[in-house]
Amino acid sequence: MAGRKALALIDGHHYLHVLKAALRHAEERLGYSIVGVILLGSPGKLGPAESLAQLELPVILGTEDFPACVVQACRKFEPDVVIDMSGEPLLNPRARLQIADAVLASGVSYAGPDFQFASRPEPDLPAAPTLALLGAGKLVGKTAVCAFAARQIARSGLRPVIVTMGRGGPVQPQLIRADETELTPEFLIAEAKRGQHAAGDNYEEALLTHLPTVGCFRAGGGLAGQPFCSTVEKGAELANSLDCDIQIYEGSGNTAPPVRLDARILVVGAAQPVSRFEEPFGAVGVRGADLVVVTGCEEPVSSTAHVRELVDALRTINPQAPVRTAVLRPHPLGNVEGKKVVLATTAPQVVLETLVTYLEQTHGCKVAAVTRTLSDRGRLREEMASILSGTEKPDVLLTELKAASIQVAAPMALKAGMEVVFCSNVPKEVEPEPGNLVEDVVTVAQLAAKRYRAKHAAGTGS
């Protein structure tokens, strides 16, 4: 702790001589180097604002939005830690948690007399610009948006490598050269038989993008999105061995990969309540985002009024980040035109009719049956057996990549002489603000490269 640059929070419920003693205590006893002071609330017992000059430190007079004020001061003074010399009645526990949310999002620690929120450093390991694809929780379509972004970035002329992180990731970082090996159903079934998690995030991203993909694991997740432990640092070293222009790091839930992240795209689910982002630590991911993509923006998943309220809240938290609204639509990775298909999906029941209509109208197939039992192997086996025993056997199993599809549905379909085609979920922008999501993701990738060059300019390499 000795020598750490600190920004001090004070309030007008103290007398000036008491705060001067507290600042001396922080420097002489605790070893901090105080670089600035923020006065929260009115001067009160401190007297006229001019008297603050006696502190002999730069003083910022705080606004009513305490978290935003502290963030701005962190940008100005670049401290290692914000130390809180304030307290009740100005700052109650909820207010302090909101400050902690904002401070940690700035990459700064936050400490008080009997608490500490530590901002863990992001090791500067990646040897290329990095773009993070993060989620505001589980089941928001993050993997689909990550694959979409990676494909668009590759089409722009950059050469990406993807690094995934999941609670079911491999023990040691695993490289899949999808640019050299075709991930056929037979290949994935064989991988599963030899004990590999062939439906893990790394296999899914490799399948959907045909790009080199490194799979890592993580355990746990903190309030500000840090994992308890992970193999991502080793994964970054493996990614560094590949010739690429940008490394794309996919988070896990609302947990971020613990390496240097030059730019960030956040995926939010339209069904998530606005209150989720108003709670302490609920806005950490939003504050740090360079682009926000809201998925599931359609009835009955989420009402138009709720989507509007959610988008307004996200823009209020982070006015600098574009917010795009989208729906996810199935996209076969093979030709299904003119064929009868069985659709195996994890999509909600309420959107199945929409998805079936989209597939038939956009890809020219006939959806003969649908199963939503990819999370229940026993029921999936029964449903597949019933479908295959019908009078008219379908031509194709069109399935998302899940463990059950590899272990149950695909083997049954192949044995019955059916073709197996995997399916991605592609974000499609919705009205009335279509924006341009393709341009947005490429712009954020370019921003990552710009920030990387600025950090590693002229002999300051990583």
C-alpha positions as CSV (number, residue, x, y, z in Angstrom):
1,M,0.0,0.0,0.0
2,A,3.0,2.3,0.6
3,G,3.3,5.1,-2.0
4,R,0.0,4.4,-3.7
5,K,-1.6,7.5,-5.3
6,A,-4.9,8.2,-3.5
7,L,-7.9,10.4,-4.1
8,A,-9.7,11.4,-0.8
9,L,-13.4,11.8,-0.3
10,I,-14.4,14.2,2.4
11,D,-17.6,15.9,3.5
12,G,-18.8,19.0,5.4
13,H,-19.8,17.1,8.5
14,H,-16.2,17.3,9.7
15,Y,-14.2,20.3,10.9
16,L,-11.2,21.4,8.9
17,H,-8.6,20.5,11.6
18,V,-10.1,17.0,11.8
19,L,-9.8,16.5,8.0
20,K,-6.2,17.8,8.0
21,A,-5.4,15.3,10.7
22,A,-7.1,12.5,8.7
23,L,-5.1,13.4,5.5
24,R,-1.8,13.3,7.6
25,H,-2.8,9.9,9.0
26,A,-3.4,8.6,5.5
27,E,0.0,9.7,4.3
28,E,2.2,9.2,7.4
29,R,0.6,6.2,9.0
30,L,-0.9,4.4,6.0
31,G,1.6,5.3,3.4
32,Y,-0.7,6.9,0.8
33,S,0.3,9.8,-1.5
34,I,-2.7,12.0,-1.6
35,V,-3.1,13.6,-5.0
36,G,-6.5,15.3,-4.7
37,V,-9.6,15.7,-2.6
38,I,-13.3,15.6,-3.5
39,L,-15.8,17.5,-1.3
40,L,-19.1,15.6,-1.4
41,G,-22.1,17.8,-0.4
42,S,-22.0,21.3,1.0
43,P,-18.9,22.7,3.0
44,G,-21.0,22.8,6.2
45,K,-18.6,22.8,9.2
46,L,-15.6,23.3,6.9
47,G,-16.7,27.0,6.5
48,P,-16.4,28.9,3.3
49,A,-15.2,27.1,0.2
50,E,-12.1,29.3,0.2
51,S,-11.0,27.7,3.5
52,L,-10.3,24.4,1.7
53,A,-7.1,26.0,0.4
54,Q,-5.7,25.2,3.8
55,L,-5.7,21.5,2.9
56,E,-2.8,22.4,0.4
57,L,-4.2,19.9,-2.1
58,P,-6.3,20.2,-5.3
59,V,-10.0,20.2,-4.3
60,I,-12.9,19.3,-6.5
61,L,-16.4,20.4,-5.4
62,G,-18.6,17.4,-6.0
63,T,-21.9,17.4,-7.9
64,E,-25.1,15.8,-6.7
65,D,-24.2,12.7,-8.8
66,F,-21.4,11.4,-6.5
67,P,-20.4,8.3,-8.6
68,A,-20.1,10.4,-11.7
69,C,-18.1,13.1,-9.9
70,V,-15.7,10.5,-8.5
71,V,-15.2,8.9,-11.9
72,Q,-14.4,12.3,-13.5
73,A,-11.9,12.9,-10.7
74,C,-10.3,9.5,-11.3
75,R,-9.8,10.4,-14.9
76,K,-8.2,13.7,-13.9
77,F,-5.9,12.5,-11.1
78,E,-5.3,8.8,-12.2
79,P,-5.1,7.5,-8.6
80,D,-4.5,3.9,-7.6
81,V,-7.2,4.1,-4.9
82,V,-10.1,6.3,-3.7
83,I,-10.0,6.5,0.1
84,D,-13.3,7.4,1.8
85,M,-13.0,9.8,4.8
86,S,-16.7,10.6,4.6
87,G,-19.6,8.7,6.1
88,E,-23.1,8.9,7.5
89,P,-25.4,10.7,7.0
90,L,-24.0,11.8,3.6
91,L,-23.0,8.4,2.4
92,N,-25.2,5.5,3.5
93,P,-24.2,1.9,2.6
94,R,-26.1,2.0,-0.7
95,A,-24.4,5.2,-1.8
96,R,-21.0,3.7,-1.0
97,L,-21.8,0.7,-3.0
98,Q,-22.7,2.9,-6.0
99,I,-19.4,4.7,-5.6
100,A,-17.6,1.4,-5.5
101,D,-19.4,0.4,-8.7
102,A,-18.2,3.5,-10.5
103,V,-14.7,3.5,-9.1
104,L,-14.0,-0.2,-9.9
105,A,-15.4,0.4,-13.4
106,S,-12.6,3.0,-13.7
107,G,-10.0,0.4,-12.8
108,V,-9.4,2.1,-9.4
109,S,-9.7,0.5,-5.9
110,Y,-12.0,1.9,-3.2
111,A,-11.2,1.7,0.5
112,G,-12.7,3.0,3.7
113,P,-11.9,2.5,7.4
114,D,-13.3,-1.1,7.5
115,F,-13.9,-2.0,3.9
116,Q,-12.0,-2.4,0.7
117,F,-13.0,-3.1,-2.9
118,A,-9.8,-4.0,-4.8
119,S,-9.5,-3.3,-8.5
120,R,-7.4,-6.2,-9.8
121,P,-5.0,-5.2,-12.5
122,E,-5.5,-6.4,-16.0
123,P,-2.2,-8.0,-17.0
124,D,-0.8,-6.5,-20.2
125,L,-0.2,-10.0,-21.7
126,P,-1.9,-9.9,-25.2
127,A,0.6,-9.1,-27.9
128,A,-2.1,-7.6,-30.1
129,P,-5.1,-5.2,-29.7
130,T,-7.9,-6.8,-27.7
131,L,-11.7,-6.6,-28.0
132,A,-13.9,-8.0,-25.2
133,L,-17.4,-9.3,-25.8
134,L,-19.1,-9.2,-22.4
135,G,-22.6,-10.0,-21.1
136,A,-24.8,-8.3,-18.6
137,G,-25.7,-11.8,-17.3
138,K,-26.4,-15.3,-18.6
139,L,-28.6,-16.2,-21.6
140,V,-28.4,-12.8,-23.3
141,G,-27.0,-14.0,-26.6
142,K,-23.4,-13.0,-26.0
143,T,-21.9,-16.0,-27.9
144,A,-24.1,-15.2,-30.9
145,V,-23.1,-11.6,-30.9
146,C,-19.4,-12.5,-30.4
147,A,-19.5,-14.8,-33.4
148,F,-21.2,-12.1,-35.5
149,A,-18.7,-9.5,-34.5
150,A,-15.7,-11.8,-35.2
151,R,-17.1,-12.6,-38.7
152,Q,-17.6,-8.9,-39.5
153,I,-14.1,-8.0,-38.2
154,A,-12.6,-10.7,-40.3
155,R,-14.5,-9.5,-43.4
156,S,-13.1,-6.0,-42.8
157,G,-9.6,-7.4,-43.5
158,L,-8.4,-7.9,-39.9
159,R,-7.3,-11.4,-38.8
160,P,-8.9,-12.2,-35.4
161,V,-8.2,-14.9,-32.9
162,I,-10.9,-15.7,-30.4
163,V,-10.3,-16.5,-26.7
164,T,-13.3,-17.9,-24.8
165,M,-13.7,-18.2,-21.0
166,G,-16.3,-20.5,-19.4
167,R,-17.1,-22.4,-16.3
168,G,-17.0,-25.6,-18.4
169,G,-13.8,-24.7,-20.2
170,P,-10.8,-27.1,-20.6
171,V,-8.4,-27.7,-17.8
172,Q,-5.6,-26.2,-19.9
173,P,-6.1,-23.7,-22.7
174,Q,-7.1,-25.5,-25.8
175,L,-6.5,-24.2,-29.4
176,I,-8.9,-25.2,-32.1
177,R,-7.6,-24.3,-35.6
178,A,-11.0,-23.9,-37.2
179,D,-9.2,-22.1,-40.0
180,E,-7.5,-25.3,-40.9
181,T,-10.0,-28.0,-39.7
182,E,-13.6,-28.4,-40.7
183,L,-15.8,-29.0,-37.6
184,T,-18.2,-31.5,-39.1
185,P,-20.8,-33.3,-37.0
186,E,-18.7,-36.4,-37.2
187,F,-15.6,-34.6,-35.9
188,L,-17.5,-33.1,-33.0
189,I,-19.1,-36.4,-32.1
190,A,-15.6,-38.0,-32.1
191,E,-14.3,-35.1,-29.9
192,A,-17.1,-35.8,-27.4
193,K,-16.4,-39.5,-27.3
194,R,-12.8,-38.9,-26.4
195,G,-13.9,-36.7,-23.4
196,Q,-13.8,-33.2,-24.9
197,H,-16.5,-30.7,-24.2
198,A,-17.3,-30.5,-27.9
199,A,-20.2,-28.1,-27.3
200,G,-18.2,-25.7,-25.2
201,D,-17.8,-22.0,-26.0
202,N,-14.5,-22.5,-27.8
203,Y,-15.9,-25.2,-30.1
204,E,-19.1,-23.1,-30.7
205,E,-17.1,-20.0,-31.7
206,A,-14.8,-22.0,-33.8
207,L,-17.7,-23.7,-35.6
208,L,-19.6,-20.4,-36.2
209,T,-16.6,-18.3,-37.3
210,H,-14.0,-20.7,-38.9
211,L,-11.4,-18.8,-36.9
212,P,-8.6,-20.0,-34.5
213,T,-10.2,-20.2,-31.1
214,V,-8.5,-20.7,-27.7
215,G,-10.7,-22.1,-24.9
216,C,-10.1,-21.3,-21.2
217,F,-12.0,-21.8,-17.9
218,R,-12.9,-19.5,-15.1
219,A,-14.2,-20.1,-11.6
220,G,-16.4,-17.7,-9.6
221,G,-17.2,-14.1,-10.3
222,G,-17.0,-11.0,-8.2
223,L,-19.2,-7.9,-7.8
224,A,-17.3,-6.0,-10.5
225,G,-16.9,-8.9,-12.9
226,Q,-13.6,-10.4,-11.9
227,P,-13.2,-14.2,-11.9
228,F,-11.9,-15.9,-8.7
229,C,-9.4,-17.7,-10.9
230,S,-9.0,-18.6,-14.6
231,T,-6.6,-19.9,-17.2
232,V,-7.1,-16.8,-19.4
233,E,-3.5,-15.5,-18.8
234,K,-2.2,-18.8,-20.2
235,G,-4.8,-18.6,-23.0
236,A,-3.4,-15.1,-23.9
237,E,0.1,-16.6,-24.2
238,L,-1.3,-19.3,-26.6
239,A,-3.1,-16.6,-28.6
240,N,0.2,-14.7,-28.8
241,S,1.7,-17.6,-30.7
242,L,-0.7,-17.1,-33.6
243,D,-0.3,-14.5,-36.3
244,C,-3.2,-12.2,-35.8
245,D,-4.3,-8.5,-35.9
246,I,-6.7,-8.6,-33.0
247,Q,-7.6,-10.9,-30.1
248,I,-11.3,-11.2,-29.3
249,Y,-12.0,-12.2,-25.7
250,E,-15.4,-13.6,-24.9
251,G,-16.5,-13.2,-21.3
252,S,-18.6,-15.6,-19.2
253,G,-21.9,-14.4,-17.8
254,N,-21.1,-10.9,-16.4
255,T,-17.5,-11.9,-15.7
256,A,-14.8,-10.3,-17.8
257,P,-11.5,-12.0,-18.9
258,P,-8.7,-10.8,-16.6
259,V,-6.3,-9.4,-19.1
260,R,-5.8,-6.0,-20.8
261,L,-9.0,-5.2,-22.7
262,D,-8.6,-2.3,-25.1
263,A,-12.3,-2.0,-26.1
264,R,-15.5,-3.6,-25.0
265,I,-18.9,-4.6,-26.4
266,L,-21.6,-5.4,-23.9
267,V,-24.6,-7.6,-24.7
268,V,-27.8,-6.9,-22.7
269,G,-31.0,-9.0,-22.7
270,A,-34.2,-7.0,-23.5
271,A,-36.1,-8.9,-20.8
272,Q,-33.7,-7.8,-18.1
273,P,-35.3,-5.3,-15.7
274,V,-34.1,-1.7,-15.7
275,S,-33.6,-2.0,-11.9
276,R,-30.8,-4.5,-12.5
277,F,-28.7,-1.7,-13.9
278,E,-29.7,0.7,-11.1
279,E,-28.5,-1.6,-8.3
280,P,-25.1,-1.3,-6.8
281,F,-22.6,-2.9,-9.2
282,G,-25.3,-3.3,-11.8
283,A,-23.8,-0.7,-14.1
284,V,-20.1,-1.8,-14.0
285,G,-20.3,-3.4,-17.5
286,V,-22.3,-0.6,-19.0
287,R,-19.9,2.2,-17.8
288,G,-16.9,0.5,-19.5
289,A,-18.6,-0.4,-22.7
290,D,-17.8,1.1,-26.1
291,L,-20.9,-0.4,-27.7
292,V,-24.1,-1.9,-26.2
293,V,-26.2,-4.5,-28.1
294,V,-29.6,-5.2,-26.6
295,T,-31.0,-8.6,-27.9
296,G,-34.5,-10.0,-27.8
297,C,-36.2,-6.7,-28.6
298,E,-39.5,-8.1,-29.7
299,E,-42.9,-9.0,-28.4
300,P,-43.7,-11.0,-26.3
301,V,-40.1,-11.4,-25.0
302,S,-40.1,-7.7,-24.1
303,S,-42.5,-4.9,-24.7
304,T,-41.7,-1.9,-26.8
305,A,-42.2,0.3,-23.8
306,H,-39.8,-1.7,-21.7
307,V,-37.1,-1.8,-24.4
308,R,-37.4,2.0,-24.8
309,E,-37.0,2.4,-21.0
310,L,-34.1,0.0,-20.9
311,V,-32.3,1.8,-23.8
312,D,-32.8,5.2,-22.2
313,A,-31.3,3.9,-18.9
314,L,-28.3,2.4,-20.6
315,R,-27.7,5.7,-22.5
316,T,-28.0,7.6,-19.3
317,I,-25.4,5.5,-17.6
318,N,-23.0,5.7,-20.5
319,P,-23.9,8.5,-23.0
320,Q,-20.7,7.8,-25.1
321,A,-21.6,4.2,-26.1
322,P,-24.0,3.6,-29.0
323,V,-26.9,1.3,-28.0
324,R,-28.2,-1.0,-30.7
325,T,-31.4,-3.0,-30.5
326,A,-31.7,-6.4,-32.1
327,V,-33.4,-9.7,-32.4
328,L,-31.7,-13.1,-32.9
329,R,-32.6,-15.1,-35.9
330,P,-31.5,-18.6,-36.9
331,H,-29.0,-19.0,-39.7
332,P,-28.1,-22.4,-41.1
333,L,-24.4,-23.0,-41.7
334,G,-25.3,-25.2,-44.6
335,N,-27.8,-25.2,-47.5
336,V,-31.3,-26.3,-46.4
337,E,-33.3,-24.9,-49.3
338,G,-36.1,-27.1,-50.4
339,K,-35.6,-29.6,-47.6
340,K,-37.7,-30.8,-44.7
341,V,-35.9,-30.0,-41.4
342,V,-36.2,-30.7,-37.7
343,L,-35.2,-27.6,-35.8
344,A,-33.5,-28.3,-32.4
345,T,-33.2,-25.1,-30.5
346,T,-33.0,-23.5,-27.0
347,A,-35.1,-20.5,-28.1
348,P,-38.1,-19.6,-25.9
349,Q,-41.5,-21.1,-26.7
350,V,-43.0,-17.7,-27.3
351,V,-40.8,-17.0,-30.3
352,L,-40.8,-20.4,-32.0
353,E,-43.5,-19.5,-34.5
354,T,-41.6,-16.4,-35.5
355,L,-38.4,-18.4,-35.9
356,V,-40.0,-21.1,-38.0
357,T,-41.6,-18.5,-40.3
358,Y,-38.3,-16.7,-40.7
359,L,-36.4,-20.0,-41.6
360,E,-39.0,-21.0,-44.1
361,Q,-39.3,-17.6,-45.8
362,T,-35.6,-16.7,-45.7
363,H,-33.9,-20.1,-46.3
364,G,-36.6,-21.8,-48.3
365,C,-36.9,-24.9,-46.1
366,K,-39.9,-26.6,-44.6
367,V,-39.8,-27.0,-40.8
368,A,-41.4,-30.4,-40.2
369,A,-40.8,-30.6,-36.5
370,V,-39.3,-28.6,-33.6
371,T,-37.7,-29.7,-30.4
372,R,-36.7,-27.5,-27.5
373,T,-35.3,-30.3,-25.3
374,L,-31.6,-29.7,-25.8
375,S,-31.3,-29.4,-22.1
376,D,-32.9,-32.7,-21.4
377,R,-31.2,-35.7,-23.0
378,G,-33.9,-38.2,-22.1
379,R,-36.7,-36.2,-23.5
380,L,-34.6,-35.3,-26.6
381,R,-34.0,-39.0,-27.3
382,E,-37.7,-39.7,-27.0
383,E,-38.7,-36.8,-29.2
384,M,-36.1,-37.6,-31.9
385,A,-37.2,-41.3,-31.9
386,S,-40.8,-40.2,-32.4
387,I,-39.9,-37.8,-35.2
388,L,-37.7,-40.4,-37.0
389,S,-40.5,-43.1,-36.7
390,G,-43.0,-40.9,-38.6
391,T,-44.2,-41.7,-42.1
392,E,-42.2,-38.9,-43.7
393,K,-38.6,-38.8,-42.4
394,P,-37.1,-35.2,-42.5
395,D,-34.1,-34.5,-44.6
396,V,-32.1,-32.4,-42.2
397,L,-31.5,-32.0,-38.5
398,L,-30.9,-28.2,-38.1
399,T,-29.5,-27.7,-34.6
400,E,-27.7,-25.4,-32.3
401,L,-24.4,-26.7,-31.0
402,K,-25.2,-28.0,-27.5
403,A,-23.9,-31.1,-25.6
404,A,-27.2,-32.9,-26.1
405,S,-27.2,-32.2,-29.9
406,I,-23.7,-33.8,-30.2
407,Q,-24.3,-36.7,-27.8
408,V,-28.0,-37.5,-28.7
409,A,-29.6,-35.7,-31.6
410,A,-26.8,-35.7,-34.2
411,P,-25.9,-39.4,-33.8
412,M,-29.5,-40.4,-34.1
413,A,-30.0,-38.2,-37.2
414,L,-26.9,-39.5,-38.9
415,K,-27.8,-43.1,-38.2
416,A,-31.2,-42.5,-39.8
417,G,-29.5,-41.2,-42.9
418,M,-30.3,-37.5,-42.3
419,E,-28.0,-34.6,-42.9
420,V,-26.9,-32.6,-39.8
421,V,-26.6,-28.9,-40.3
422,F,-25.6,-26.6,-37.5
423,C,-27.3,-23.3,-36.9
424,S,-26.1,-20.0,-35.6
425,N,-28.2,-17.1,-34.2
426,V,-27.5,-13.9,-35.9
427,P,-28.4,-10.4,-34.5
428,K,-30.7,-8.4,-36.8
429,E,-31.3,-4.8,-36.0
430,V,-34.9,-3.6,-35.3
431,E,-36.8,-0.5,-35.9
432,P,-37.2,2.3,-35.2
433,E,-33.4,2.8,-34.7
434,P,-31.8,0.3,-37.0
435,G,-28.3,1.9,-36.7
436,N,-25.5,-0.1,-38.4
437,L,-24.3,-2.9,-36.3
438,V,-21.8,-4.1,-38.8
439,E,-20.1,-0.8,-39.0
440,D,-20.3,-0.4,-35.2
441,V,-18.4,-3.6,-34.4
442,V,-15.7,-2.8,-36.9
443,T,-15.4,0.7,-35.5
444,V,-14.9,-0.7,-32.0
445,A,-12.3,-3.1,-33.3
446,Q,-10.5,-0.2,-34.9
447,L,-10.8,1.7,-31.6
448,A,-9.2,-1.2,-29.8
449,A,-6.2,-1.0,-32.2
450,K,-5.9,2.7,-31.8
451,R,-5.8,2.4,-28.0
452,Y,-3.4,-0.4,-28.2
453,R,-1.0,1.6,-30.3
454,A,-1.3,4.6,-27.9
455,K,-0.4,2.4,-25.0
456,H,2.5,0.7,-26.7
457,A,3.9,3.5,-28.6
458,A,7.7,4.3,-29.1
459,G,9.5,1.7,-27.1
460,T,7.0,1.1,-24.4
461,G,6.0,-2.3,-25.7
462,S,4.0,-4.8,-23.6
